[in-house]
């Protein structure tokens, strides 16, 4: 009977130490969770620029502002907000796929965290591969000595992401160059007229800028530009 009483005394006395150990583990995991969240928030702008259509949209908007001759109108914040909302619109199917394939199964406990990451990467990778040029993909495959994949989906993200960004930059510059031509023509016509009539003291930009803005407004340029950009991702 004495031994049984000793066991009853010893076992409860060991339980607080186990709870204390679990509390220490939980307390140690909280700072690492905070570090991970803060790191993700810090990298979020770079991630948005790297795997979304944001690069193409911002390049085209910059070319448009330069072509119009308005240095600060629309402001950078306005163009960034418009680009972000259009990016959200274009990436909506991708985000829905990520939610269905990774987030919901992880919340239900059907897959682990690492499996959720691997599943969640697939929809953005499929989107990027649809617009990435083979030439750009081959560049980073050769530079990184990556084994030749059986399918494009087998390529690692370190190859797909920079290749996609190069392709988006090329597409943005192509659209921007085409957008620049009509406004350049207006500048040339105005400069020729002002020079021929002897208006040498008046800069041609003073006359051409209001004309370009008026032309852009009359043809409903923002609607045409937004429609063309959305169609380029169809």
Backbone as CSV, one residue per row, in Angstrom:
resi,resn,N_x,N_y,N_z,CA_x,CA_y,CA_z,C_x,C_y,C_z
1,UNK,0.837,-1.200,0.000,0.000,0.000,0.000,0.873,1.251,0.000
2,UNK,1.997,1.219,0.697,2.889,2.369,0.745,3.472,2.688,-0.611
3,UNK,3.813,1.624,-1.375,4.369,1.871,-2.711,3.342,2.527,-3.621
4,UNK,2.075,2.090,-3.557,1.024,2.679,-4.391,0.829,4.148,-4.034
5,UNK,0.859,4.466,-2.748,0.720,5.856,-2.347,1.882,6.689,-2.852
6,UNK,3.092,6.110,-2.848,4.259,6.833,-3.349,4.134,7.118,-4.817
7,UNK,3.608,6.140,-5.584,3.422,6.343,-7.023,2.413,7.443,-7.282
8,UNK,1.318,7.451,-6.478,0.302,8.490,-6.659,0.858,9.867,-6.357
9,UNK,1.805,9.907,-5.423,2.413,11.194,-5.087,3.410,11.626,-6.149
10,UNK,4.186,10.687,-6.672,5.244,11.026,-7.615,4.684,11.428,-8.965
11,UNK,3.643,10.705,-9.469,3.124,10.973,-10.808,2.556,12.370,-10.929
12,UNK,1.651,12.810,-10.006,1.152,14.174,-10.114,2.246,15.208,-10.024
13,UNK,3.272,14.929,-9.201,4.344,15.907,-9.080,5.110,16.076,-10.370
14,UNK,5.081,15.071,-11.298,5.811,15.192,-12.564,5.003,15.903,-13.637
15,UNK,3.672,16.008,-13.460,2.828,16.615,-14.488,3.123,18.094,-14.698
16,UNK,3.324,18.915,-13.692,3.631,20.324,-13.934,4.865,20.515,-14.802
17,UNK,5.862,19.654,-14.668,7.062,19.802,-15.490,6.757,19.570,-16.962
18,UNK,5.843,18.617,-17.259,5.465,18.384,-18.654,4.715,19.578,-19.210
19,UNK,3.793,20.123,-18.430,3.064,21.306,-18.886,4.001,22.488,-19.081
20,UNK,4.969,22.606,-18.181,5.932,23.702,-18.318,6.759,23.545,-19.592
21,UNK,7.129,22.282,-19.906,7.908,22.034,-21.119,7.104,22.393,-22.360
22,UNK,5.812,22.003,-22.386,4.966,22.350,-23.526,4.781,23.853,-23.647
23,UNK,4.679,24.532,-22.498,4.526,25.985,-22.536,5.770,26.647,-23.104
24,UNK,6.929,26.121,-22.742,8.180,26.672,-23.280,8.254,26.479,-24.780
25,UNK,7.837,25.291,-25.251,7.851,25.035,-26.686,6.919,25.989,-27.416
26,UNK,5.696,26.190,-26.857,4.740,27.095,-27.496,5.273,28.515,-27.521
27,UNK,5.896,28.933,-26.408,6.438,30.287,-26.358,7.568,30.470,-27.351
28,UNK,8.350,29.409,-27.584,9.441,29.505,-28.547,8.928,29.544,-29.976
29,UNK,7.774,28.914,-30.247,7.244,28.887,-31.602,6.585,30.201,-31.995
30,UNK,6.087,30.953,-31.007,5.408,32.219,-31.317,6.342,33.226,-31.969
31,UNK,7.556,33.484,-31.451,8.444,34.436,-32.140,8.783,34.014,-33.565
32,UNK,8.967,32.718,-33.803,9.287,32.271,-35.153,8.100,32.467,-36.090
33,UNK,6.896,32.307,-35.559,5.712,32.573,-36.382,5.639,34.047,-36.754
34,UNK,5.934,34.917,-35.800,5.926,36.358,-36.060,6.996,36.715,-37.086
35,UNK,8.179,36.118,-36.946,9.258,36.378,-37.906,8.850,35.940,-39.308
36,UNK,8.207,34.763,-39.391,7.773,34.281,-40.706,6.737,35.189,-41.339
37,UNK,5.762,35.664,-40.532,4.716,36.548,-41.066,5.315,37.875,-41.511
38,UNK,6.201,38.452,-40.700,6.821,39.726,-41.062,7.684,39.588,-42.310
39,UNK,8.385,38.463,-42.432,9.196,38.241,-43.637,8.315,38.139,-44.873
40,UNK,7.190,37.437,-44.738,6.265,37.317,-45.863,5.690,38.671,-46.258
41,UNK,5.348,39.498,-45.278,4.827,40.828,-45.579,5.878,41.697,-46.254
42,UNK,7.143,41.527,-45.856,8.211,42.298,-46.477,8.408,41.895,-47.932
43,UNK,8.292,40.615,-48.224,8.501,40.120,-49.583,7.247,40.192,-50.449
44,UNK,6.106,40.545,-49.853,4.848,40.545,-50.605,4.875,41.459,-51.822
45,UNK,5.385,42.710,-51.734,5.441,43.537,-52.958,6.280,42.910,-54.063
46,UNK,7.415,42.316,-53.706,8.249,41.671,-54.718,7.539,40.464,-55.317
47,UNK,6.794,39.719,-54.490,6.062,38.555,-54.996,4.971,38.999,-55.968
48,UNK,4.254,40.073,-55.612,3.192,40.569,-56.487,3.759,41.005,-57.829
49,UNK,4.898,41.685,-57.818,5.516,42.125,-59.070,6.084,40.964,-59.868
50,UNK,6.449,39.884,-59.206,7.156,38.797,-59.888,6.227,37.805,-60.561
51,UNK,5.077,37.537,-59.980,4.252,36.433,-60.484,2.886,36.893,-60.978
52,UNK,2.683,38.204,-61.121,1.403,38.732,-61.582,1.628,39.628,-62.798
53,UNK,0.548,40.073,-63.468,0.687,40.972,-64.625,1.067,42.404,-64.261
54,UNK,1.407,42.663,-63.012,1.676,44.022,-62.550,2.790,44.687,-63.354
55,UNK,3.829,43.946,-63.722,4.964,44.527,-64.434,4.517,45.093,-65.781
56,UNK,3.774,44.308,-66.556,3.321,44.765,-67.866,2.435,46.007,-67.743
57,UNK,1.536,45.991,-66.774,0.609,47.109,-66.613,1.354,48.393,-66.256
58,UNK,2.299,48.311,-65.327,3.020,49.514,-64.907,3.901,50.056,-66.022
59,UNK,4.516,49.174,-66.803,5.349,49.633,-67.921,4.495,50.373,-68.947
60,UNK,3.329,49.837,-69.275,2.443,50.486,-70.248,1.950,51.826,-69.711
61,UNK,1.583,51.872,-68.444,1.121,53.136,-67.868,2.227,54.184,-67.879
62,UNK,3.450,53.777,-67.632,4.573,54.718,-67.673,4.775,55.262,-69.086
63,UNK,4.716,54.396,-70.092,4.849,54.849,-71.470,3.722,55.825,-71.831
64,UNK,2.514,55.545,-71.381,1.392,56.420,-71.684,1.616,57.806,-71.091
65,UNK,2.072,57.862,-69.869,2.285,59.164,-69.238,3.399,59.936,-69.936
66,UNK,4.445,59.241,-70.359,5.508,59.901,-71.093,5.021,60.377,-72.459
67,UNK,4.184,59.583,-73.112,3.680,59.963,-74.428,2.761,61.170,-74.341
68,UNK,1.948,61.243,-73.289,1.057,62.394,-73.121,1.813,63.656,-72.749
69,UNK,2.996,63.501,-72.178,3.763,64.667,-71.756,3.377,65.190,-70.396
70,UNK,2.560,64.465,-69.659,2.183,64.849,-68.293,3.107,64.113,-67.337
71,UNK,3.994,64.829,-66.714,5.038,64.185,-65.926,4.514,63.570,-64.635
72,UNK,3.533,64.198,-64.020,3.049,63.714,-62.723,1.551,63.432,-62.712
73,UNK,0.906,63.438,-63.845,-0.535,63.178,-63.904,-0.799,62.110,-64.951
74,UNK,-1.431,61.006,-64.553,-1.854,60.637,-63.194,-0.647,60.363,-62.289
75,UNK,-0.848,60.499,-61.016,0.240,60.303,-60.059,0.642,58.842,-59.987
76,UNK,1.810,58.601,-59.411,2.286,57.225,-59.253,1.335,56.395,-58.404
77,UNK,0.747,57.018,-57.370,-0.180,56.292,-56.516,-1.435,55.883,-57.284
78,UNK,-1.902,56.769,-58.174,-3.090,56.449,-58.961,-2.818,55.299,-59.918
79,UNK,-1.695,55.365,-60.623,-1.346,54.296,-61.560,-1.094,52.984,-60.825
80,UNK,-0.453,53.062,-59.660,-0.217,51.848,-58.880,-1.529,51.238,-58.414
81,UNK,-2.470,52.087,-57.973,-3.768,51.576,-57.544,-4.539,50.946,-58.695
82,UNK,-4.526,51.599,-59.857,-5.211,51.030,-61.024,-4.570,49.716,-61.439
83,UNK,-3.235,49.691,-61.451,-2.539,48.453,-61.806,-2.821,47.333,-60.819
84,UNK,-2.911,47.674,-59.537,-3.174,46.657,-58.519,-4.583,46.092,-58.665
85,UNK,-5.569,46.962,-58.926,-6.945,46.482,-59.081,-7.102,45.643,-60.352
86,UNK,-6.447,46.039,-61.438,-6.500,45.235,-62.658,-5.779,43.908,-62.472
87,UNK,-4.694,43.932,-61.699,-3.996,42.681,-61.389,-4.883,41.751,-60.582
88,UNK,-5.583,42.304,-59.615,-6.519,41.507,-58.814,-7.601,40.908,-59.709
89,UNK,-8.113,41.697,-60.653,-9.141,41.206,-61.572,-8.599,40.063,-62.430
90,UNK,-7.388,40.225,-62.953,-6.816,39.209,-63.833,-6.411,37.944,-63.081
91,UNK,-5.987,38.094,-61.831,-5.509,36.959,-61.057,-6.613,36.273,-60.257
92,UNK,-7.848,36.726,-60.387,-8.938,36.138,-59.616,-9.096,34.639,-59.858
93,UNK,-9.090,34.146,-61.111,-9.180,32.681,-61.295,-8.021,31.927,-60.663
94,UNK,-6.830,32.516,-60.697,-5.669,31.861,-60.086,-5.834,31.793,-58.577
95,UNK,-6.301,32.870,-57.962,-6.492,32.873,-56.513,-7.581,31.896,-56.092
96,UNK,-8.629,31.771,-56.898,-9.678,30.794,-56.591,-9.109,29.382,-56.638
97,UNK,-8.261,29.103,-57.641,-7.652,27.778,-57.748,-6.728,27.498,-56.562
98,UNK,-5.966,28.503,-56.126,-5.086,28.324,-54.955,-5.916,28.044,-53.711
99,UNK,-7.017,28.743,-53.573,-7.888,28.535,-52.411,-8.474,27.123,-52.403
100,UNK,-8.898,26.630,-53.551,-9.511,25.309,-53.628,-8.495,24.185,-53.475
101,UNK,-7.298,24.365,-54.027,-6.314,23.292,-54.039,-5.413,23.261,-52.807
102,UNK,-5.220,24.413,-52.162,-4.249,24.458,-51.072,-4.834,24.957,-49.756
103,UNK,-5.502,26.100,-49.778,-5.910,26.729,-48.516,-7.013,25.936,-47.827
104,UNK,-8.070,25.606,-48.560,-9.172,24.875,-47.936,-8.765,23.487,-47.445
105,UNK,-8.031,22.671,-48.233,-7.587,21.377,-47.681,-6.689,21.526,-46.463
106,UNK,-5.852,22.578,-46.425,-4.989,22.778,-45.259,-5.808,23.160,-44.031
107,UNK,-6.808,24.016,-44.211,-7.657,24.396,-43.078,-8.454,23.211,-42.541
108,UNK,-8.824,22.286,-43.427,-9.574,21.109,-42.998,-8.669,20.017,-42.442
109,UNK,-7.349,20.222,-42.486,-6.414,19.236,-41.971,-6.177,18.060,-42.896
110,UNK,-6.539,18.190,-44.167,-6.368,17.092,-45.116,-4.932,16.988,-45.623
111,UNK,-4.208,18.114,-45.646,-2.822,18.122,-46.104,-1.984,18.902,-45.110
112,UNK,-0.675,18.684,-45.182,0.237,19.397,-44.296,0.571,20.775,-44.873
113,UNK,1.323,21.546,-44.097,1.697,22.879,-44.553,2.561,22.851,-45.784
114,UNK,3.539,21.931,-45.825,4.419,21.837,-46.983,3.654,21.368,-48.223
115,UNK,2.738,20.453,-48.053,1.912,20.015,-49.175,1.017,21.150,-49.675
116,UNK,0.538,21.985,-48.755,-0.272,23.135,-49.154,0.547,24.116,-49.982
117,UNK,1.807,24.314,-49.600,2.670,25.213,-50.375,2.909,24.648,-51.769
118,UNK,3.200,23.348,-51.847,3.446,22.737,-53.151,2.203,22.785,-54.041
119,UNK,1.032,22.562,-53.460,-0.199,22.625,-54.250,-0.554,24.051,-54.626
120,UNK,-0.299,25.001,-53.720,-0.633,26.395,-54.001,0.242,27.042,-55.039
121,UNK,1.432,26.498,-55.252,2.344,27.064,-56.251,1.916,26.701,-57.673
122,UNK,1.197,25.623,-57.839,0.879,25.131,-59.185,0.027,26.092,-60.013
123,UNK,-1.076,26.672,-59.500,-1.845,27.609,-60.333,-1.056,28.835,-60.788
124,UNK,-0.290,29.533,-59.913,0.519,30.648,-60.423,1.572,30.204,-61.440
125,UNK,2.164,29.026,-61.228,3.156,28.538,-62.191,2.509,28.289,-63.545
126,UNK,1.325,27.699,-63.544,0.611,27.454,-64.806,0.288,28.773,-65.510
127,UNK,-0.094,29.782,-64.737,-0.378,31.099,-65.310,0.873,31.714,-65.923
128,UNK,1.990,31.659,-65.214,3.221,32.253,-65.724,3.736,31.525,-66.961
129,UNK,3.639,30.200,-66.959,4.104,29.436,-68.113,3.274,29.727,-69.361
130,UNK,2.029,30.132,-69.175,1.176,30.445,-70.325,1.665,31.682,-71.064
131,UNK,2.307,32.615,-70.346,2.750,33.872,-70.952,4.269,33.980,-71.072
132,UNK,5.006,33.069,-70.472,6.463,33.097,-70.582,6.905,32.538,-71.940
133,UNK,7.845,33.195,-72.571,8.336,32.737,-73.870,9.302,31.573,-73.682
134,UNK,9.314,30.685,-74.654,10.233,29.544,-74.598,11.685,30.017,-74.607
135,UNK,11.951,31.093,-75.326,13.320,31.621,-75.396,13.809,32.061,-74.024
136,UNK,12.947,32.717,-73.256,13.333,33.165,-71.921,13.468,31.985,-70.962
137,UNK,12.578,31.004,-71.091,12.703,29.806,-70.258,13.997,29.066,-70.558
138,UNK,14.323,28.937,-71.827,15.559,28.240,-72.206,16.787,28.968,-71.688
139,UNK,16.725,30.308,-71.649,17.853,31.088,-71.134,18.187,30.709,-69.702
140,UNK,17.191,30.638,-68.839,17.450,30.346,-67.429,17.656,28.855,-67.185
141,UNK,17.098,28.009,-68.039,17.386,26.580,-67.923,18.853,26.320,-68.211
142,UNK,19.380,26.937,-69.261,20.788,26.752,-69.599,21.706,27.425,-68.583
143,UNK,21.326,28.617,-68.120,22.174,29.328,-67.163,22.226,28.613,-65.816
144,UNK,21.121,27.972,-65.430,21.077,27.282,-64.147,21.422,25.818,-64.211
145,UNK,21.800,25.340,-65.405,22.138,23.919,-65.591,21.018,23.012,-65.076
146,UNK,19.789,23.399,-65.390,18.628,22.627,-64.966,18.417,21.478,-65.936
147,UNK,18.197,20.249,-65.453,17.931,19.127,-66.360,16.709,19.399,-67.225
148,UNK,16.743,18.909,-68.442,15.642,19.130,-69.369,14.374,18.480,-68.819
149,UNK,13.313,19.261,-68.627,12.092,18.693,-68.023,11.249,17.954,-69.060
150,UNK,10.426,17.061,-68.571,9.500,16.356,-69.463,8.363,17.274,-69.916
151,UNK,7.872,18.078,-68.993,6.821,19.050,-69.292,7.223,20.397,-68.698
152,UNK,6.671,21.503,-69.209,7.005,22.808,-68.620,6.661,22.910,-67.132
153,UNK,5.643,22.190,-66.671,5.273,22.254,-65.263,6.336,21.664,-64.353
154,UNK,7.259,20.898,-64.900,8.346,20.323,-64.105,9.463,21.333,-63.846
155,UNK,9.415,22.489,-64.490,10.451,23.504,-64.281,10.339,24.084,-62.875
156,UNK,11.470,24.362,-62.223,11.408,24.976,-60.887,11.011,26.445,-60.977
157,UNK,10.532,26.976,-59.872,10.091,28.363,-59.845,11.241,29.332,-60.075
158,UNK,12.468,28.948,-59.729,13.606,29.838,-59.944,13.897,30.041,-61.422
159,UNK,13.339,29.204,-62.276,13.443,29.377,-63.721,12.204,30.072,-64.273
160,UNK,11.051,29.694,-63.778,9.796,30.212,-64.332,9.614,31.692,-64.017
161,UNK,9.913,32.104,-62.783,9.632,33.480,-62.368,10.462,34.502,-63.151
162,UNK,11.800,34.388,-63.227,12.547,35.394,-64.015,12.221,35.345,-65.503
163,UNK,11.962,34.154,-66.034,11.588,34.059,-67.443,10.261,34.763,-67.695
164,UNK,9.325,34.596,-66.783,8.028,35.272,-66.915,8.200,36.784,-66.842
165,UNK,9.051,37.273,-65.952,9.255,38.712,-65.829,9.886,39.294,-67.096
166,UNK,10.843,38.589,-67.679,11.435,39.060,-68.938,10.388,39.120,-70.045
167,UNK,9.542,38.113,-70.117,8.498,38.091,-71.136,7.504,39.231,-70.926
168,UNK,7.179,39.512,-69.667,6.252,40.601,-69.383,6.872,41.957,-69.713
169,UNK,8.153,42.123,-69.444,8.819,43.371,-69.809,8.820,43.577,-71.320
170,UNK,9.087,42.526,-72.058,9.071,42.627,-73.516,7.674,42.991,-74.019
171,UNK,6.646,42.333,-73.481,5.276,42.632,-73.900,4.896,44.059,-73.528
172,UNK,5.293,44.508,-72.346,4.982,45.876,-71.937,5.646,46.910,-72.825
173,UNK,6.902,46.677,-73.201,7.596,47.617,-74.072,7.001,47.605,-75.477
174,UNK,6.557,46.458,-75.950,5.920,46.400,-77.265,4.624,47.206,-77.282
175,UNK,3.790,47.011,-76.274,2.531,47.766,-76.204,2.816,49.254,-76.023
176,UNK,3.804,49.579,-75.182,4.141,50.984,-74.964,4.660,51.662,-76.215
177,UNK,5.454,50.961,-77.009,5.972,51.549,-78.252,4.849,51.835,-79.243
178,UNK,3.924,50.888,-79.371,2.775,51.106,-80.258,1.914,52.261,-79.742
179,UNK,1.765,52.356,-78.434,0.977,53.430,-77.839,1.644,54.785,-78.021
180,UNK,2.960,54.792,-78.091,3.714,56.036,-78.177,3.620,56.670,-79.573
181,UNK,3.427,55.869,-80.616,3.521,56.359,-81.996,2.503,57.455,-82.334
182,UNK,1.205,57.322,-82.055,0.280,58.398,-82.419,0.580,59.718,-81.730
183,UNK,1.020,59.656,-80.472,1.358,60.898,-79.770,2.647,61.501,-80.319
184,UNK,3.563,60.669,-80.746,4.776,61.169,-81.385,4.447,61.874,-82.695
185,UNK,3.473,61.351,-83.419,3.044,61.979,-84.665,2.459,63.367,-84.400
186,UNK,1.685,63.496,-83.332,1.146,64.808,-82.974,2.274,65.780,-82.654
187,UNK,3.292,65.328,-81.943,4.434,66.194,-81.629,5.140,66.655,-82.899
188,UNK,5.326,65.741,-83.842,6.019,66.093,-85.085,5.212,67.107,-85.904
189,UNK,3.907,66.910,-85.989,3.052,67.832,-86.753,3.052,69.214,-86.119
190,UNK,2.911,69.267,-84.802,2.892,70.558,-84.123,4.237,71.255,-84.252
191,UNK,5.322,70.503,-84.110,6.655,71.114,-84.243,6.879,71.636,-85.660
192,UNK,6.422,70.916,-86.673,6.577,71.373,-88.059,5.775,72.638,-88.323
193,UNK,4.546,72.702,-87.808,3.689,73.877,-88.037,4.259,75.096,-87.328
194,UNK,4.638,74.943,-86.066,5.159,76.097,-85.328,6.470,76.601,-85.918
195,UNK,7.287,75.683,-86.431,8.552,76.106,-87.046,8.309,76.809,-88.376
196,UNK,7.358,76.308,-89.157,7.094,76.887,-90.476,6.491,78.277,-90.399
197,UNK,5.728,78.574,-89.347,5.126,79.907,-89.222,5.981,80.842,-88.366
198,UNK,7.149,80.412,-87.985,8.090,81.278,-87.296,7.890,81.413,-85.805
199,UNK,7.164,80.493,-85.195,6.955,80.553,-83.744,8.107,79.826,-83.045
200,UNK,9.271,80.442,-83.121,10.459,79.795,-82.569,10.603,80.002,-81.065
201,UNK,9.977,81.037,-80.538,10.094,81.319,-79.116,9.152,80.456,-78.268
202,UNK,8.127,79.885,-78.916,7.160,79.069,-78.175,7.514,77.596,-78.321
203,UNK,7.789,76.892,-77.224,8.115,75.460,-77.321,6.929,74.680,-77.893
204,UNK,7.180,73.756,-78.830,6.075,72.970,-79.394,5.323,72.142,-78.361
205,UNK,6.011,71.778,-77.269,5.360,70.963,-76.236,4.197,71.715,-75.595
206,UNK,4.300,73.029,-75.507,3.241,73.831,-74.906,1.930,73.679,-75.672
207,UNK,2.018,73.493,-76.990,0.821,73.338,-77.811,0.437,71.870,-77.965
208,UNK,1.425,71.002,-78.118,1.122,69.596,-78.398,0.541,68.867,-77.191
209,UNK,0.958,69.239,-75.983,0.462,68.531,-74.796,-1.047,68.664,-74.625
210,UNK,-1.623,69.869,-74.678,-3.101,69.937,-74.597,-3.792,69.199,-75.745
211,UNK,-3.201,69.238,-76.940,-3.809,68.525,-78.062,-3.796,67.018,-77.831
212,UNK,-2.711,66.490,-77.299,-2.633,65.053,-77.040,-3.613,64.631,-75.945
213,UNK,-3.721,65.449,-74.910,-4.687,65.132,-73.845,-6.101,65.170,-74.395
214,UNK,-6.418,66.189,-75.219,-7.748,66.279,-75.811,-8.034,65.092,-76.717
215,UNK,-7.051,64.694,-77.517,-7.224,63.531,-78.389,-7.446,62.265,-77.575
216,UNK,-6.693,62.103,-76.500,-6.818,60.915,-75.662,-8.186,60.849,-74.996
217,UNK,-8.698,61.997,-74.559,-10.010,62.032,-73.909,-11.121,61.786,-74.924
218,UNK,-10.998,62.348,-76.122,-12.049,62.222,-77.131,-12.232,60.777,-77.594
219,UNK,-11.155,60.033,-77.676,-11.265,58.638,-78.124,-11.499,57.685,-76.952
220,UNK,-11.726,58.249,-75.748,-11.928,57.426,-74.543,-10.738,56.483,-74.348
221,UNK,-9.579,57.104,-74.250,-8.326,56.355,-74.236,-8.178,55.385,-73.094
222,UNK,-8.627,55.761,-71.884,-8.456,54.865,-70.746,-9.252,53.578,-70.925
223,UNK,-10.460,53.707,-71.481,-11.265,52.517,-71.728,-10.618,51.625,-72.780
224,UNK,-10.113,52.244,-73.846,-9.459,51.468,-74.906,-8.194,50.795,-74.383
225,UNK,-7.431,51.535,-73.585,-6.180,50.974,-73.063,-6.460,49.818,-72.110
226,UNK,-7.422,50.002,-71.196,-7.749,48.928,-70.247,-8.278,47.705,-70.997
227,UNK,-9.119,47.920,-72.004,-9.629,46.784,-72.776,-8.541,46.047,-73.519
228,UNK,-7.600,46.796,-74.085,-6.490,46.155,-74.818,-5.599,45.361,-73.874
229,UNK,-5.350,45.894,-72.694,-4.513,45.176,-71.737,-5.193,43.911,-71.246
230,UNK,-6.489,43.989,-70.994,-7.202,42.792,-70.541,-7.243,41.733,-71.646
231,UNK,-7.410,42.171,-72.893,-7.427,41.214,-73.993,-6.051,40.583,-74.216
232,UNK,-4.991,41.305,-73.865,-3.660,40.730,-74.043,-3.404,39.557,-73.100
233,UNK,-4.227,39.404,-72.046,-4.097,38.297,-71.108,-5.174,37.241,-71.309
234,UNK,-5.914,37.345,-72.396,-6.976,36.357,-72.635,-6.399,35.103,-73.270
